[in-house]
Amino acid sequence: MSTDEILVTELLSRRSEHNKSHRNHPCNECLKVSNLSSVGNGKESFYGIGIDTGASYHSVAGYDQYFALSKLKNLDMDTSTAGCVNATFGKRSASLMGSINIFILFRTFTFLLLHADIPSLLSLYDIDRHGIIFNNIRDIITQPSTGLQMLVYRKIGHAWIHLKGVLEANLHTPYEFSELHIYAAKSLSESQLRRLHRRFGHPSAPRLVILLQRAGYVDDMDPETIKRLTRYCQICQKHGKFC
């Protein structure tokens, strides 16, 4: 096995371990101010965008996270709506400072910018009205009209999105996508795919394909090999829910 292949296998394995350790985090509460301190909402680094499955009508973002993202991407704040509305988080209220537009794979979304210590939250209403589906079983969001898909990950019991543009700016993330993009240069052998399939917890063939695509394998990957691998896996045969 070459050095590059070893690095690819190791990096993908580390991402698998992180995913398994955070997927079943015990938390059934909605996003609240009391829960957000563990997310990391400061100005130092951009955490990501949470999918707000509550009843919020608008997508929102806290100023500190806007400031962190603006250091990586050129974001213009529209201040024409400043002070028009107030938002309530628990017992606290926050005034509207303006709005920003953020592109997330499928399209550009408008986020209301609040003077509050909160992460960026993409509202379920915005997801619905643009024909985007959030699959909480497979941890992906898809847009059937275009066929585009994006993986999400779990943190404090909620789903989070990492922006493609932010990842390409070498922002450190729990999944180490920057390193994966550098080393994912060669095709994986069938034995390596089988080993990764085990380390990822025997995911379905489509989910394993998505994971490898996000790691940089697009042109050189053979989906039929992966389908055959999961079809004849003893664990997958015994526990049909995995595949």
Secondary structure, DSSP 8 states (H G I E B T S, - for coil): --HHHHHHHHHHHHHHHHHHHHHT----S---GGGGGGT--SSSS---EEEE-SS-SSEEEEHHHHHHHHTTS----BGGGTTS-EEEETTEEEEEEEEEEEEETTEEEEEEEESSS--EEEEHHHHHHTT-EEETTTTEEEETTTTEEEE-EEETTEEEE--HHHHHTT---TT-HHHHHHHTTS---HHHHHHHHHHTTS--HHHHHHHHHHTT-SSS--HHHHHHHHHT-HHHHHSGGG-
